[in-house]
C-alpha cells in the first residue's frame, strides 16, 4: 500500500463521522441486497428475534454505497 493511501486511511479512521458514514453505507448496501434478492432479515426486538420480510426492509435509497473509502478522505 502506498504511503499516501495509508495517510488517507488514517485521516478517515480519525474522523468519527466518516467512520459512521462508511459503516452505515455498508449496512444500507447489505439491507438493499437482501431486499433485492428477496431474503428476509432479522432484528432483536423486545428480547426476541423478529423476522422482517424483504418488502418491509427499511432501505435509504438516496445513500450511495462507498466503493472506495480512499476517495472519501
URWOGI-V767380 format. One line per field, one symbol per residue. phi: phi as a letter, one per 30 degrees, with the letter a starting at -180 (. if undefined). psi: psi as a letter, one per 30 degrees, with the letter a starting at -180 (. if undefined). burial: b if it has 16 or more other C-alpha atoms within 10 Angstrom, else e. A space follows every 10 residues. Layout:
phi=???
psi=???
burial=???
//
This chain:
phi=.deddddddd ddddcedddd dddddddddd dddeddcicd bbbcbhiadb dcdedcddbd dddddddbdd ddd
psi=kkeeeeeeee eefgjeeeee eeeeeeeeee eeeeeefgkl llljkhglkk kklefgkkkj ffkkkjejff ff.
burial=eeeeeeebbe ebeeeeebee ebebbbebbe bbebbeeeee beeeeeeeee eeebeebeee eeeebbeeee eee
//
